[in-house]
Amino acid sequence: MCGRYTITVTWEELVLRFLLDPRPAPYQPRYNAAPGQWIPAIVGGPDEGAGKPRRFGELRWGLVPSWAEDEAGAYRLINLRSETAANKPGFRRLLERKRCLIPADGFYEWKKEGRGKQPQRFVLRDGGLFGLAALYDIWMAPDGTKLSTCTILTTEANPLVAEVHDRMPVILNGEAEAVWLSREERNDRVLTGSLKTYPAEDMRYYPVDARVGKVQHDEPDCIEPISS
């Protein structure tokens, strides 16, 4: 699964990497983003791939689909298995029409060590940014209030991540990002075909402070390596 992640770069770096509109937006680095919080998200426009900037905003992490009776199930839908996303009509509709990227530069998993667990931060070997494949939807409360939420897709872990957990978030890069954000692409076979396990040789991980386990602790020291 993916229950915590990081996006620690500047707004300018985010704009350049993900081809965003450079005008100021409500963004700040996150060192310990957690479910239930509002997180940065990127959506492609109808002319994705034509040189137009992608749209940037915030979504609350934990999907409340439009057909839900209430918000109660949000924390159960922080992740969705990519292998089964197209199997249920409701989620297939989201796969076809409501895809987004969650920009990230790392994610956390907890490794069993003795009787405890040690948080580990997974990053790309080159330290670069990447997009996490996600789906979003808009739920309307009985009073008419709209709530925009998302879920991060997961896949089978590569051998490196499998040392800690058997699942990992779907990491997209390059052409796969463009396909995922394209409003013109609605073929579920093409879309699910881009949801592959990221190569282990292009990743690394290291132990970080146990304070990452505290949701309220969202500080730069979260990503600092410690001695294992």
Secondary structure in CASP SS format (residue, H / E / C, confidence):
PFRMAT SS
TARGET T0000
AUTHOR 0000-0000-0000
METHOD secondary structure of the structure
MODEL  1
M C 1.00
C C 1.00
G C 1.00
R C 1.00
Y E 1.00
T E 1.00
I E 1.00
T C 1.00
V C 1.00
T C 1.00
W H 1.00
E H 1.00
E H 1.00
L H 1.00
V H 1.00
L H 1.00
R H 1.00
F H 1.00
L C 1.00
L E 1.00
D C 1.00
P C 1.00
R C 1.00
P C 1.00
A C 1.00
P C 1.00
Y C 1.00
Q C 1.00
P C 1.00
R E 1.00
Y E 1.00
N E 1.00
A E 1.00
A C 1.00
P C 1.00
G C 1.00
Q C 1.00
W E 1.00
I E 1.00
P E 1.00
A E 1.00
I E 1.00
V E 1.00
G C 1.00
G C 1.00
P C 1.00
D C 1.00
E C 1.00
G C 1.00
A C 1.00
G C 1.00
K C 1.00
P C 1.00
R E 1.00
R E 1.00
F E 1.00
G E 1.00
E E 1.00
L E 1.00
R E 1.00
W E 1.00
G C 1.00
L C 1.00
V C 1.00
P C 1.00
S C 1.00
W C 1.00
A C 1.00
E C 1.00
D C 1.00
E C 1.00
A C 1.00
G C 1.00
A H 1.00
Y H 1.00
R H 1.00
L H 1.00
I C 1.00
N E 1.00
L E 1.00
R E 1.00
S H 1.00
E H 1.00
T H 1.00
A C 1.00
A C 1.00
N C 1.00
K C 1.00
P H 1.00
G H 1.00
F H 1.00
R H 1.00
R H 1.00
L H 1.00
L H 1.00
E H 1.00
R H 1.00
K C 1.00
R E 1.00
C E 1.00
L E 1.00
I E 1.00
P E 1.00
A E 1.00
D C 1.00
G E 1.00
F E 1.00
Y E 1.00
E E 1.00
W E 1.00
K E 1.00
K E 1.00
E E 1.00
G C 1.00
R C 1.00
G E 1.00
K E 1.00
Q E 1.00
P E 1.00
Q E 1.00
R E 1.00
F E 1.00
V E 1.00
L E 1.00
R C 1.00
D C 1.00
G C 1.00
G C 1.00
L C 1.00
F E 1.00
G E 1.00
L E 1.00
A E 1.00
A E 1.00
L E 1.00
Y E 1.00
D E 1.00
I E 1.00
W E 1.00
M E 1.00
A C 1.00
P C 1.00
D C 1.00
G C 1.00
T C 1.00
K E 1.00
L E 1.00
S E 1.00
T E 1.00
C E 1.00
T E 1.00
I E 1.00
L E 1.00
T E 1.00
T E 1.00
E E 1.00
A C 1.00
N C 1.00
P C 1.00
L C 1.00
V H 1.00
A H 1.00
E H 1.00
V C 1.00
H C 1.00
D C 1.00
R E 1.00
M E 1.00
P E 1.00
V C 1.00
I E 1.00
L E 1.00
N C 1.00
G C 1.00
E H 1.00
A H 1.00
E H 1.00
A H 1.00
V H 1.00
W H 1.00
L H 1.00
S C 1.00
R C 1.00
E C 1.00
E C 1.00
R C 1.00
N C 1.00
D H 1.00
R H 1.00
V H 1.00
L H 1.00
T H 1.00
G H 1.00
S C 1.00
L C 1.00
K C 1.00
T C 1.00
Y C 1.00
P C 1.00
A H 1.00
E H 1.00
D H 1.00
M E 1.00
R E 1.00
Y E 1.00
Y E 1.00
P E 1.00
V E 1.00
D C 1.00
A H 1.00
R H 1.00
V H 1.00
G H 1.00
K C 1.00
V C 1.00
Q C 1.00
H C 1.00
D C 1.00
E C 1.00
P H 1.00
D H 1.00
C H 1.00
I H 1.00
E C 1.00
P E 1.00
I C 1.00
S C 1.00
S C 1.00
END
